[in-house]
Amino acid sequence: MPPTLEVLVAPDGSVQVKAQGFTGTSCRTATQALIAALGLPTHEQLQPEFYVTASTHASQELSHRA
């Protein structure tokens, strides 16, 4: 699976940015510009894959409640 970024906007106005297929901290680098451009305060929820070696995939969820 290639690395992907997914932006979800719920009917209540909450926004989630999901990074999937990244290794280690590369998900933070990938989402940093998008989060800054959207101007969202973030709550970071790291998935277990974030803590594994670079040979496995990581995902990160960032969410904001309106």
Protein Blocks (a to p, Z undefined) as FASTA:
>chain_A
ZZdddddddfkopacdddehiahjllmmmmmmmmmmnopacdddddfklmmcfkbccddd
ddddZZ
